[in-house]
């Protein structure tokens, strides 16, 4: 494959009428091509987040330059942006054997390539069952390449390539019966399943796919080499694992039946209490959708809920907490929501300043379940085990130890149900993801500062 010098590539770009970005060390800016997709890169009002966003932000900080994103409409445009020099690199690019002018870092993740259908459709046992069906795939995606190869061989289905879209939107069409079958991968399917539980895997395509950062294949490999070193460093020091957990660690916790029940109540019950959750956001600064997710985990939005331990109401408050927050009736939904929001905000404020968001939010949720005494005890255990007590990724592995005698005997707070608290937090994260997709934020928005390395 020819290796173009930088001058040669500039000449080609000029002939094509394209402008190439200058190297980041020259203009102080790293330009990264991304795709707008939940959990990878998404913009909500003025808040940008996602796995690809956070990794790129850390890399730009590492280089000491500013960061600018350019958003591609589909995988085909993502490739073109890098090949044509419109970006220094592209994130989450499918690795191909024939790079066609690209070079790839060590893969960041791998996934099966799969076909998705509606849960009520008959199973597909083999390629022969695809005959006559229309399969949709994103233009330029590895699934499109795989399906085209199958068509070139013996398969007899129809392939429809979609542009200006993403995998979640593609799977939404299947859920709504507007498409028969869509091609995706395991990661995107697991994300979509939390929004559209009436989907299922119809068929597993023959080969898996790896995703990496992609760079233009030019003679100067300085930036590529720095990216390789950076990614290996954050893999070794655990930063990569924490970012993966931030966006994907909670996806397998909630069952399909639970998601179905949540979606039904989101349409039938939540509208009656939305204004109260928004009032709680105005009082606390915490995204109303996160407070609603917490309330759902606690009571399924039942204002009359009561547990055998004596906690009651929408936010399942103890009598002591209710009295301290001047709640006159724990079964009054508005009082419960406002008090529960303030109690949660107080717990978050009590955590040490070196715990940054979103870890701070997740630990505050765990403390809502356990109490701050048990949370502090778990953090002490973490320090003794040389685990990071500021990282939710680390703490959710330590919290279950509160139920083991050899650990809780050392603590003033005694035995705790730390494992249950972890499950509760991970469930809330899933419900919050769903609400963030279907419900608009209120003005003011969630307070979630960008992830920084520890």
C-alpha positions, 0 to 999 in steps of 0.5 A, spaced: 500 500 500 503 506 498 505 511 504 504 518 502 508 523 505 505 529 508 506 534 502 504 528 497 497 528 501 496 535 501 497 536 494 492 530 493 487 534 498 488 540 494 486 537 488 480 534 491 478 541 494 479 538 501 482 542 507 487 538 511 487 540 519 494 542 521 498 537 526 496 539 533 503 540 535 502 546 530 496 549 531 494 547 538 488 543 537 486 536 536 480 535 531 477 528 533 471 525 528 466 522 532 459 519 531 453 521 535 450 515 538 448 514 546 454 512 550 459 514 545 458 521 543 452 525 545 450 532 546 444 534 550 443 542 551 450 544 552 452 538 556 457 533 552 458 526 554 460 519 552 465 514 552 469 516 545 468 524 548 471 522 555 477 518 551 479 524 546 478 529 552 483 525 556 488 524 550 487 532 548 489 534 555 495 529 555 498 532 549 496 539 552 492 542 546 485 544 545 480 539 543 475 540 537 470 534 535 467 533 528 461 529 527 460 524 522 453 522 520 454 515 519 460 510 519 462 511 511 463 519 513 467 517 519 472 514 514 472 519 509 473 525 514 480 521 516 482 519 509 481 526 507 484 529 513 478 533 516 480 530 522 486 527 526 483 521 528 476 517 528 474 514 534 470 507 535 472 505 527 471 498 525 478 495 524 478 492 517 484 488 514 484 492 508 485 499 511 485 503 505 489 509 507 488 508 515 492 505 520 489 503 527 491 503 534 490 497 538 483 495 539 479 498 545 473 493 544 470 487 540 463 485 539 459 480 535 456 482 529 448 480 529 442 481 526 436 484 530 429 483 529 422 484 533 421 479 539 415 476 536 418 474 530 420 467 528 427 465 529 432 465 524 436 458 524 440 460 518 442 464 512 436 460 508 431 463 513 433 470 511 431 469 504 426 475 501 427 479 508 430 486 508 436 487 512 438 494 514 445 496 515 449 503 516 453 505 510 460 504 511 459 499 517 462 492 518 455 489 518 454 492 511 461 489 508 459 482 511 452 482 509 454 484 502 459 479 502 454 474 504 449 477 498 455 476 493 455 468 495 449 465 496 444 469 500 438 471 497 435 477 502 435 484 500 440 489 503 438 496 504 444 501 506 442 507 511 445 514 511 445 519 516 443 515 522 446 511 528 445 504 530 440 505 536 435 509 531 436 503 526 434 498 532 428 503 534 425 502 527 425 494 528 422 495 535 416 500 531 415 495 526 418 500 521 423 495 519 424 487 518 431 486 521 437 491 522 444 489 523 448 491 529 453 489 534 452 486 541 454 493 545 449 497 541 444 492 542 445 492 549 444 499 549 438 499 545 435 493 549 434 498 555 430 503 551 426 497 546 426 491 550 421 488 545 428 486 540 432 480 540 438 477 536 435 474 530 442 471 527 449 472 529 454 473 523 460 469 521 465 474 524 466 479 530 468 486 529 474 490 533 473 497 534 479 502 535 482 509 533 483 510 526 489 515 523 490 517 516 496 513 513 501 518 512 509 518 513 509 522 519 506 517 525 508 521 531 501 523 533 499 515 532 505 513 536 503 518 542 496 515 541 498 508 542 502 510 548 497 514 551 491 508 550 496 503 553 498 507 559 490 508 561 489 501 560 495 499 565 493 504 570 486 502 570 483 509 567 480 505 561 476 500 565 473 506 569 471 510 563 468 503 560 464 502 567 462 509 567 458 508 560 457 500 560 458 497 567 450 497 568 447 495 562 446 488 564 443 489 571 436 490 569 431 484 566 427 485 560 421 485 564 423 490 569 425 495 563 418 493 560 415 495 566 419 501 567 417 504 560 409 503 561 410 506 568 414 512 565 408 513 560 402 512 565 405 514 572 410 519 571 406 524 568 403 525 574 409 527 578 414 530 573 412 537 576 414 535 583 421 532 580 422 538 576 421 542 583 426 538 586 431 539 581 430 547 582 431 546 590 437 541 589 441 542 582 440 535 581 437 533 574 430 531 575 430 525 571 436 522 576 431 523 582 425 520 578 430 514 577 432 514 584 424 514 586 422 509 581 428 504 584 425 506 591 418 505 590 416 504 583 413 511 583 408 509 588 407 514 593 403 509 598 409 504 598 411 502 605 417 497 607 417 492 613 423 496 616 418 502 616 421 506 611 415 509 607 413 513 601 415 515 594 422 516 596 422 511 602 424 515 607 425 513 614 421 517 620 427 520 622 429 523 616 422 525 614 422 529 621 429 532 620 427 535 613 420 537 616 416 532 612 409 532 615 406 526 611 411 521 608 405 519 604 404 525 600 408 525 594 410 532 593 413 532 600 417 525 599 420 527 593 422 534 595 425 531 602 428 525 598 432 530 593 434 534 599 437 528 603 440 525 597 443 532 595 446 532 602 449 525 602 453 527 595 455 534 599 458 530 605 462 526 600 470 528 600 471 533 595 476 529 592 471 524 589 469 527 582 462 526 578 459 522 576 463 517 581 460 522 587 453 521 584 453 514 584 456 513 591 451 518 594 446 513 591 449 508 595 449 512 601 442 513 600 441 506 601 446 504 606 447 510 610 453 515 610 456 511 616 456 504 612 459 508 606 465 511 610 466 504 613 466 501 606 471 507 604 476 505 610 476 498 607 478 500 600 484 504 603 486 498 607 485 494 601 489 499 597 483 500 592 481 507 590 476 510 595 474 515 590 472 511 584 465 508 584 469 502 579 473 500 585 468 501 590 462 497 587 467 491 588 468 493 595 461 494 598 459 487 598 465 486 603 460 489 608 456 483 609 463 479 611 464 478 618 472 479 617 471 486 614 464 489 618 467 487 625 472 492 624 467 498 623 463 502 628 457 501 623 457 494 623 454 489 618 451 492 611 448 490 605 453 493 600 451 488 595 444 490 595 446 498 594 451 496 588 445 493 585 440 499 586 445 504 584 446 500 577 439 499 576 438 507 577 443 508 572 439 504 567 433 508 569 436 514 568 439 512 561 432 511 559 429 517 562 435 521 558 433 518 552 425 519 552 424 525 557 427 532 556 432 536 561 429 541 565 433 548 564 439 548 568 440 541 566 444 536 570 451 537 574 455 532 571 462 535 570 467 532 565 471 526 567 478 527 569 483 522 570 485 520 578 
